[in-house]
């Protein structure tokens, strides 16, 4: 199968890249560095081409900062590279990742899955999500289905079908990418989660928050409540679209 590991990294974040290189070298995993899009360097024209505030606030309760837009564009670049290079799947990592020492065996197991998939989450956000069903992948890892995907895009497998679906719904950018992926049913994504999580958070300062802290931006609390209600309703209405793990056995 045609496969690559992509590491998203800002040109100025040399310490982070050295950290990732050391881990991947020790694990004997080849990778390609993908220069991250630095939101602060985007021109107004470039931002307007992929983002407008009305679309943003129709789906999210805060106006995105340029760091969040740049982060989303960085992942879009990876998906485009997958399509251009005709990869079967890729492991996409952000450069603040602590990698499990058994990551290579997990890559090999994913390449042997006998059914189609789009997106496999390898990390978690602030809250771990409940599992619906689980199947053993390796001695250490299991593949699970979830009604609600974990947030964070620190680490994920993306198939070529998943890349194409993500590109089809990527712009205009309306939510931070880690939130947007949770709306898997809008993108018709077949999604899974690996447990225990093989990609964890490293202790680096957030570049996105440096360009505008998510927690201090103006909020729209009533909009947030309504959007939360709609999300809870829609994930349940789409529960029947969650794949059956029995098809992977």
Phi and psi in degrees as GROMACS dihedral restraints (atoms count N, CA, C in turn):
[ dihedral_restraints ]
;  ai    aj    ak    al  type     phi  dphi    fc
    3     4     5     6     1   -84.5    20    10
    4     5     6     7     1   118.1    20    10
    6     7     8     9     1  -143.9    20    10
    7     8     9    10     1   145.8    20    10
    9    10    11    12     1  -143.9    20    10
   10    11    12    13     1   157.4    20    10
   12    13    14    15     1  -106.1    20    10
   13    14    15    16     1   126.1    20    10
   15    16    17    18     1  -109.8    20    10
   16    17    18    19     1   134.9    20    10
   18    19    20    21     1  -117.8    20    10
   19    20    21    22     1   116.7    20    10
   21    22    23    24     1   -83.8    20    10
   22    23    24    25     1   125.1    20    10
   24    25    26    27     1  -151.6    20    10
   25    26    27    28     1   128.8    20    10
   27    28    29    30     1   -67.3    20    10
   28    29    30    31     1   143.6    20    10
   30    31    32    33     1   -55.3    20    10
   31    32    33    34     1   -36.9    20    10
   33    34    35    36     1   -79.5    20    10
   34    35    36    37     1   -12.6    20    10
   36    37    38    39     1   -91.4    20    10
   37    38    39    40     1    64.5    20    10
   39    40    41    42     1   -70.0    20    10
   40    41    42    43     1   -32.4    20    10
   42    43    44    45     1   -65.4    20    10
   43    44    45    46     1   -42.0    20    10
   45    46    47    48     1   -63.5    20    10
   46    47    48    49     1   -42.3    20    10
   48    49    50    51     1   -65.4    20    10
   49    50    51    52     1   -39.3    20    10
   51    52    53    54     1   -62.5    20    10
   52    53    54    55     1   -39.2    20    10
   54    55    56    57     1   -61.9    20    10
   55    56    57    58     1   -45.8    20    10
   57    58    59    60     1   -68.7    20    10
   58    59    60    61     1   -41.9    20    10
   60    61    62    63     1   -59.7    20    10
   61    62    63    64     1   -43.9    20    10
   63    64    65    66     1   -61.0    20    10
   64    65    66    67     1   -44.3    20    10
   66    67    68    69     1   -64.8    20    10
   67    68    69    70     1   -48.1    20    10
   69    70    71    72     1   -67.5    20    10
   70    71    72    73     1   -35.4    20    10
   72    73    74    75     1   -64.6    20    10
   73    74    75    76     1   -42.9    20    10
   75    76    77    78     1   -64.1    20    10
   76    77    78    79     1   -31.4    20    10
   78    79    80    81     1   -87.0    20    10
   79    80    81    82     1    -0.7    20    10
   81    82    83    84     1    60.4    20    10
   82    83    84    85     1    43.0    20    10
   84    85    86    87     1  -115.9    20    10
   85    86    87    88     1   119.6    20    10
   87    88    89    90     1   -75.4    20    10
   88    89    90    91     1   150.5    20    10
   90    91    92    93     1  -149.2    20    10
   91    92    93    94     1   165.4    20    10
   93    94    95    96     1  -122.7    20    10
   94    95    96    97     1   127.1    20    10
   96    97    98    99     1   -77.5    20    10
   97    98    99   100     1   132.5    20    10
   99   100   101   102     1  -112.4    20    10
  100   101   102   103     1   113.7    20    10
  102   103   104   105     1   -58.7    20    10
  103   104   105   106     1   123.6    20    10
  105   106   107   108     1   -70.9    20    10
  106   107   108   109     1   151.9    20    10
  108   109   110   111     1   -83.9    20    10
  109   110   111   112     1   120.1    20    10
  111   112   113   114     1   -88.5    20    10
  112   113   114   115     1   110.1    20    10
  114   115   116   117     1   -55.7    20    10
  115   116   117   118     1   -34.1    20    10
  117   118   119   120     1   -64.6    20    10
  118   119   120   121     1   -24.5    20    10
  120   121   122   123     1   -86.5    20    10
  121   122   123   124     1    -6.0    20    10
  123   124   125   126     1   -73.6    20    10
  124   125   126   127     1   135.8    20    10
  126   127   128   129     1   -76.3    20    10
  127   128   129   130     1   164.2    20    10
  129   130   131   132     1   -59.7    20    10
  130   131   132   133     1   -38.5    20    10
  132   133   134   135     1   -63.7    20    10
  133   134   135   136     1   -41.9    20    10
  135   136   137   138     1   -65.5    20    10
  136   137   138   139     1   -39.6    20    10
  138   139   140   141     1   -66.1    20    10
  139   140   141   142     1   -45.3    20    10
  141   142   143   144     1   -63.8    20    10
  142   143   144   145     1   -25.6    20    10
  144   145   146   147     1   -69.3    20    10
  145   146   147   148     1   -22.9    20    10
  147   148   149   150     1  -124.3    20    10
  148   149   150   151     1    -3.4    20    10
  150   151   152   153     1  -149.7    20    10
  151   152   153   154     1   138.2    20    10
  153   154   155   156     1  -143.1    20    10
  154   155   156   157     1   148.2    20    10
  156   157   158   159     1   -66.0    20    10
  157   158   159   160     1   -35.6    20    10
  159   160   161   162     1   -65.8    20    10
  160   161   162   163     1   -42.5    20    10
  162   163   164   165     1   -63.4    20    10
  163   164   165   166     1   -41.6    20    10
  165   166   167   168     1   -57.0    20    10
  166   167   168   169     1   -53.8    20    10
  168   169   170   171     1   -74.1    20    10
  169   170   171   172     1   -14.5    20    10
  171   172   173   174     1   -72.1    20    10
  172   173   174   175     1   -23.5    20    10
  174   175   176   177     1  -120.1    20    10
  175   176   177   178     1    -8.6    20    10
  177   178   179   180     1  -146.0    20    10
  178   179   180   181     1   153.9    20    10
  180   181   182   183     1   -91.6    20    10
  181   182   183   184     1     1.0    20    10
  183   184   185   186     1  -136.4    20    10
  184   185   186   187     1   149.4    20    10
  186   187   188   189     1   -75.8    20    10
  187   188   189   190     1   129.5    20    10
  189   190   191   192     1   -67.9    20    10
  190   191   192   193     1   145.1    20    10
  192   193   194   195     1   -91.9    20    10
  193   194   195   196     1   170.5    20    10
  195   196   197   198     1   -66.4    20    10
  196   197   198   199     1   -24.7    20    10
  198   199   200   201     1   -65.9    20    10
  199   200   201   202     1   -42.3    20    10
  201   202   203   204     1   -67.3    20    10
  202   203   204   205     1   -37.9    20    10
  204   205   206   207     1   -65.6    20    10
  205   206   207   208     1   -44.1    20    10
  207   208   209   210     1   -62.0    20    10
  208   209   210   211     1   -40.1    20    10
  210   211   212   213     1   -61.6    20    10
  211   212   213   214     1   -44.8    20    10
  213   214   215   216     1   -62.6    20    10
  214   215   216   217     1   -44.2    20    10
  216   217   218   219     1   -62.2    20    10
  217   218   219   220     1   -32.9    20    10
  219   220   221   222     1   -62.8    20    10
  220   221   222   223     1   -41.6    20    10
  222   223   224   225     1   -70.0    20    10
  223   224   225   226     1   -37.9    20    10
  225   226   227   228     1   -57.7    20    10
  226   227   228   229     1   -40.6    20    10
  228   229   230   231     1   -60.6    20    10
  229   230   231   232     1   -40.0    20    10
  231   232   233   234     1   -64.1    20    10
  232   233   234   235     1   -44.2    20    10
  234   235   236   237     1   -63.2    20    10
  235   236   237   238     1   -40.3    20    10
  237   238   239   240     1   -63.1    20    10
  238   239   240   241     1   -40.2    20    10
  240   241   242   243     1   -63.3    20    10
  241   242   243   244     1   -37.4    20    10
  243   244   245   246     1   -61.0    20    10
  244   245   246   247     1   -45.2    20    10
  246   247   248   249     1   -67.3    20    10
  247   248   249   250     1   -45.7    20    10
  249   250   251   252     1   -62.3    20    10
  250   251   252   253     1   -37.7    20    10
  252   253   254   255     1   -91.5    20    10
  253   254   255   256     1     0.7    20    10
  255   256   257   258     1    54.2    20    10
  256   257   258   259     1    46.7    20    10
  258   259   260   261     1   -78.3    20    10
  259   260   261   262     1   146.2    20    10
  261   262   263   264     1   -74.4    20    10
  262   263   264   265     1   -41.3    20    10
  264   265   266   267     1  -160.9    20    10
  265   266   267   268     1   166.7    20    10
  267   268   269   270     1  -142.8    20    10
  268   269   270   271     1   153.8    20    10
  270   271   272   273     1  -101.9    20    10
  271   272   273   274     1   118.0    20    10
  273   274   275   276     1  -108.2    20    10
  274   275   276   277     1   120.1    20    10
  276   277   278   279     1  -119.5    20    10
  277   278   279   280     1   139.6    20    10
  279   280   281   282     1   -89.2    20    10
  280   281   282   283     1   158.8    20    10
  282   283   284   285     1   -84.1    20    10
  283   284   285   286     1    16.0    20    10
  285   286   287   288     1  -117.4    20    10
  286   287   288   289     1    42.9    20    10
  288   289   290   291     1  -110.3    20    10
  289   290   291   292     1   134.8    20    10
  291   292   293   294     1   -99.2    20    10
  292   293   294   295     1   120.2    20    10
  294   295   296   297     1   -99.8    20    10
  295   296   297   298     1   135.6    20    10
  297   298   299   300     1   -67.0    20    10
  298   299   300   301     1   143.0    20    10
  300   301   302   303     1   -68.2    20    10
  301   302   303   304     1   -14.2    20    10
  303   304   305   306     1  -100.3    20    10
  304   305   306   307     1    20.5    20    10
  306   307   308   309     1   -61.0    20    10
  307   308   309   310     1   -38.0    20    10
  309   310   311   312     1   -63.2    20    10
  310   311   312   313     1   -41.2    20    10
  312   313   314   315     1   -65.2    20    10
  313   314   315   316     1   -33.3    20    10
  315   316   317   318     1   -66.8    20    10
  316   317   318   319     1   -42.9    20    10
  318   319   320   321     1   -56.7    20    10
  319   320   321   322     1   -45.4    20    10
  321   322   323   324     1   -63.4    20    10
  322   323   324   325     1   -38.4    20    10
  324   325   326   327     1   -67.0    20    10
  325   326   327   328     1   -40.1    20    10
  327   328   329   330     1   -64.5    20    10
  328   329   330   331     1   -36.5    20    10
  330   331   332   333     1   -66.7    20    10
  331   332   333   334     1   -17.4    20    10
  333   334   335   336     1  -100.4    20    10
  334   335   336   337     1     1.9    20    10
  336   337   338   339     1   -59.5    20    10
  337   338   339   340     1   135.5    20    10
  339   340   341   342     1   -95.9    20    10
  340   341   342   343     1     4.3    20    10
  342   343   344   345     1  -131.6    20    10
  343   344   345   346     1   166.8    20    10
  345   346   347   348     1   -77.0    20    10
  346   347   348   349     1   148.0    20    10
  348   349   350   351     1  -151.4    20    10
  349   350   351   352     1   162.5    20    10
  351   352   353   354     1  -115.7    20    10
  352   353   354   355     1   -40.0    20    10
  354   355   356   357     1  -151.4    20    10
  355   356   357   358     1   128.7    20    10
  357   358   359   360     1  -125.9    20    10
  358   359   360   361     1   114.9    20    10
  360   361   362   363     1   -80.3    20    10
  361   362   363   364     1   134.4    20    10
  363   364   365   366     1  -117.2    20    10
  364   365   366   367     1     7.5    20    10
  366   367   368   369     1  -146.0    20    10
  367   368   369   370     1   169.3    20    10
  369   370   371   372     1  -129.2    20    10
  370   371   372   373     1   160.7    20    10
  372   373   374   375     1   -95.3    20    10
  373   374   375   376     1  -145.1    20    10
  375   376   377   378     1   -68.9    20    10
  376   377   378   379     1   -30.2    20    10
  378   379   380   381     1  -121.5    20    10
  379   380   381   382     1   130.7    20    10
  381   382   383   384     1   -81.2    20    10
  382   383   384   385     1   140.3    20    10
  384   385   386   387     1   -97.8    20    10
  385   386   387   388     1   150.6    20    10
  387   388   389   390     1   -68.3    20    10
  388   389   390   391     1   144.4    20    10
  390   391   392   393     1   -96.7    20    10
  391   392   393   394     1   140.9    20    10
  393   394   395   396     1   -90.6    20    10
  394   395   396   397     1   -51.4    20    10
  396   397   398   399     1  -145.4    20    10
  397   398   399   400     1   155.4    20    10
  399   400   401   402     1  -141.3    20    10
  400   401   402   403     1   143.7    20    10
  402   403   404   405     1  -136.5    20    10
  403   404   405   406     1   141.6    20    10
  405   406   407   408     1   -74.5    20    10
  406   407   408   409     1   132.8    20    10
  408   409   410   411     1  -102.2    20    10
  409   410   411   412     1   -50.1    20    10
  411   412   413   414     1  -136.5    20    10
  412   413   414   415     1  -176.7    20    10
  414   415   416   417     1   -60.2    20    10
  415   416   417   418     1   -29.4    20    10
  417   418   419   420     1  -102.8    20    10
  418   419   420   421     1   -34.2    20    10
  420   421   422   423     1  -112.6    20    10
  421   422   423   424     1   149.2    20    10
  423   424   425   426     1  -124.3    20    10
  424   425   426   427     1   153.7    20    10
  426   427   428   429     1  -104.6    20    10
  427   428   429   430     1   130.0    20    10
  429   430   431   432     1  -129.6    20    10
  430   431   432   433     1   158.2    20    10
  432   433   434   435     1  -108.4    20    10
  433   434   435   436     1   146.7    20    10
  435   436   437   438     1  -136.7    20    10
  436   437   438   439     1   145.3    20    10
  438   439   440   441     1   -70.8    20    10
  439   440   441   442     1   -42.2    20    10
  441   442   443   444     1  -114.7    20    10
  442   443   444   445     1   121.0    20    10
  444   445   446   447     1   -73.9    20    10
  445   446   447   448     1   147.0    20    10
  447   448   449   450     1   -62.6    20    10
  448   449   450   451     1   151.4    20    10
  450   451   452   453     1   -80.9    20    10
  451   452   453   454     1  -176.7    20    10
  453   454   455   456     1    84.5    20    10
  454   455   456   457     1   135.1    20    10
  456   457   458   459     1  -119.3    20    10
  457   458   459   460     1    35.4    20    10
  459   460   461   462     1   -64.4    20    10
  460   461   462   463     1   -34.9    20    10
  462   463   464   465     1  -154.8    20    10
  463   464   465   466     1   133.6    20    10
  465   466   467   468     1  -161.8    20    10
  466   467   468   469     1   147.2    20    10
  468   469   470   471     1   -89.0    20    10
  469   470   471   472     1   137.7    20    10
  471   472   473   474     1  -129.8    20    10
  472   473   474   475     1   128.3    20    10
  474   475   476   477     1   -85.9    20    10
  475   476   477   478     1   170.0    20    10
  477   478   479   480     1   -64.7    20    10
  478   479   480   481     1   -36.6    20    10
  480   481   482   483     1   -66.5    20    10
  481   482   483   484     1   -38.5    20    10
  483   484   485   486     1   -64.6    20    10
  484   485   486   487     1   -41.7    20    10
  486   487   488   489     1   -59.8    20    10
  487   488   489   490     1   -42.4    20    10
  489   490   491   492     1   -67.1    20    10
  490   491   492   493     1   -40.0    20    10
  492   493   494   495     1   -65.3    20    10
  493   494   495   496     1   -42.1    20    10
  495   496   497   498     1   -64.9    20    10
  496   497   498   499     1   -40.3    20    10
  498   499   500   501     1   -65.6    20    10
  499   500   501   502     1   -34.8    20    10
  501   502   503   504     1   -67.0    20    10
  502   503   504   505     1   -23.4    20    10
  504   505   506   507     1  -117.4    20    10
  505   506   507   508     1     9.8    20    10
  507   508   509   510     1   -72.9    20    10
  508   509   510   511     1   -40.5    20    10
  510   511   512   513     1  -121.6    20    10
  511   512   513   514     1   146.9    20    10
  513   514   515   516     1   -68.9    20    10
  514   515   516   517     1   142.8    20    10
  516   517   518   519     1   -68.0    20    10
  517   518   519   520     1   126.2    20    10
  519   520   521   522     1  -119.8    20    10
  520   521   522   523     1   -22.8    20    10
  522   523   524   525     1  -137.0    20    10
  523   524   525   526     1   161.0    20    10
  525   526   527   528     1   -57.6    20    10
  526   527   528   529     1   146.8    20    10
  528   529   530   531     1   -60.9    20    10
  529   530   531   532     1   -36.2    20    10
  531   532   533   534     1   -66.3    20    10
  532   533   534   535     1   -30.6    20    10
  534   535   536   537     1   -78.9    20    10
  535   536   537   538     1   -41.4    20    10
  537   538   539   540     1   -61.3    20    10
  538   539   540   541     1   -37.8    20    10
  540   541   542   543     1   -64.0    20    10
  541   542   543   544     1   -25.9    20    10
  543   544   545   546     1   -65.6    20    10
  544   545   546   547     1   -18.7    20    10
  546   547   548   549     1   -91.8    20    10
  547   548   549   550     1    53.3    20    10
  549   550   551   552     1   -58.8    20    10
  550   551   552   553     1   -31.7    20    10
  552   553   554   555     1   -70.0    20    10
  553   554   555   556     1   -25.4    20    10
  555   556   557   558     1   -70.4    20    10
  556   557   558   559     1   -24.8    20    10
  558   559   560   561     1  -105.3    20    10
  559   560   561   562     1    -0.2    20    10
  561   562   563   564     1    57.8    20    10
  562   563   564   565     1    38.9    20    10
  564   565   566   567     1   -85.5    20    10
  565   566   567   568     1   136.6    20    10
  567   568   569   570     1   -93.2    20    10
  568   569   570   571     1   108.9    20    10
  570   571   572   573     1  -119.5    20    10
  571   572   573   574     1   149.1    20    10
  573   574   575   576     1  -139.4    20    10
  574   575   576   577     1   170.1    20    10
  576   577   578   579     1  -132.7    20    10
  577   578   579   580     1   136.9    20    10
  579   580   581   582     1   -95.5    20    10
  580   581   582   583     1   132.7    20    10
  582   583   584   585     1  -127.3    20    10
  583   584   585   586     1   147.3    20    10
  585   586   587   588     1   -61.5    20    10
  586   587   588   589     1   157.5    20    10
  588   589   590   591     1   -65.1    20    10
  589   590   591   592     1   122.4    20    10
  591   592   593   594     1   -84.2    20    10
  592   593   594   595     1    -6.7    20    10
  594   595   596   597     1  -125.9    20    10
  595   596   597   598     1   118.5    20    10
  597   598   599   600     1  -117.5    20    10
  598   599   600   601     1   169.5    20    10
  600   601   602   603     1   -82.8    20    10
  601   602   603   604     1   131.0    20    10
  603   604   605   606     1   -88.1    20    10
  604   605   606   607     1   163.8    20    10
  606   607   608   609     1   -89.2    20    10
  607   608   609   610     1    73.4    20    10
  609   610   611   612     1  -120.8    20    10
  610   611   612   613     1   150.0    20    10
  612   613   614   615     1   -70.4    20    10
  613   614   615   616     1   141.3    20    10
  615   616   617   618     1   -72.1    20    10
  616   617   618   619     1   123.3    20    10
  618   619   620   621     1   -70.0    20    10
  619   620   621   622     1   -34.7    20    10
  621   622   623   624     1   -62.7    20    10
  622   623   624   625     1   -44.2    20    10
  624   625   626   627     1   -66.3    20    10
  625   626   627   628     1   -28.9    20    10
  627   628   629   630     1   -63.9    20    10
  628   629   630   631     1   -25.4    20    10
  630   631   632   633     1   -98.2    20    10
  631   632   633   634     1     6.5    20    10
  633   634   635   636     1   144.4    20    10
  634   635   636   637     1   102.9    20    10
  636   637   638   639     1   -64.2    20    10
  637   638   639   640     1   125.7    20    10
  639   640   641   642     1   -57.7    20    10
  640   641   642   643     1   -32.6    20    10
  642   643   644   645     1   -81.4    20    10
  643   644   645   646     1   -15.3    20    10
  645   646   647   648     1  -108.7    20    10
  646   647   648   649     1    -6.5    20    10
  648   649   650   651     1   -67.7    20    10
  649   650   651   652     1   155.1    20    10
  651   652   653   654     1   -58.9    20    10
  652   653   654   655     1   131.2    20    10
  654   655   656   657     1  -108.1    20    10
  655   656   657   658     1   159.5    20    10
  657   658   659   660     1  -124.8    20    10
  658   659   660   661     1    84.8    20    10
  660   661   662   663     1   -60.3    20    10
  661   662   663   664     1   -39.7    20    10
  663   664   665   666     1   -69.2    20    10
  664   665   666   667     1   -38.3    20    10
  666   667   668   669     1   -61.7    20    10
  667   668   669   670     1   -41.5    20    10
  669   670   671   672     1   -61.9    20    10
  670   671   672   673     1   -44.0    20    10
  672   673   674   675     1   -61.3    20    10
  673   674   675   676     1   -46.1    20    10
  675   676   677   678     1   -64.0    20    10
  676   677   678   679     1   -43.2    20    10
  678   679   680   681     1   -63.5    20    10
  679   680   681   682     1   -36.8    20    10
  681   682   683   684     1   -65.4    20    10
  682   683   684   685     1   -42.2    20    10
  684   685   686   687     1   -61.4    20    10
  685   686   687   688     1   -45.5    20    10
  687   688   689   690     1   -62.8    20    10
  688   689   690   691     1   -41.0    20    10
  690   691   692   693     1   -62.2    20    10
  691   692   693   694     1   -49.1    20    10
  693   694   695   696     1   -58.7    20    10
  694   695   696   697     1   -40.6    20    10
  696   697   698   699     1   -66.4    20    10
  697   698   699   700     1   -45.8    20    10
  699   700   701   702     1   -69.8    20    10
  700   701   702   703     1   -37.6    20    10
  702   703   704   705     1   -64.1    20    10
  703   704   705   706     1   -35.7    20    10
  705   706   707   708     1   -72.6    20    10
  706   707   708   709     1   -36.9    20    10
  708   709   710   711     1   -65.5    20    10
  709   710   711   712     1   -25.4    20    10
  711   712   713   714     1  -102.4    20    10
  712   713   714   715     1    13.4    20    10
  714   715   716   717     1   -59.4    20    10
  715   716   717   718     1   -33.5    20    10
  717   718   719   720     1   -68.5    20    10
  718   719   720   721     1   -11.1    20    10
  720   721   722   723     1   -88.2    20    10
  721   722   723   724     1    -6.4    20    10
  723   724   725   726     1   -69.3    20    10
  724   725   726   727     1   128.9    20    10
  726   727   728   729     1   -67.8    20    10
  727   728   729   730     1   155.4    20    10
  729   730   731   732     1   -90.0    20    10
  730   731   732   733     1   126.7    20    10
  732   733   734   735     1   -66.8    20    10
  733   734   735   736     1   -19.9    20    10
  735   736   737   738     1   -60.5    20    10
  736   737   738   739     1   -25.8    20    10
  738   739   740   741     1   -73.0    20    10
  739   740   741   742     1   -11.8    20    10
  741   742   743   744     1   -95.7    20    10
  742   743   744   745     1    -5.5    20    10
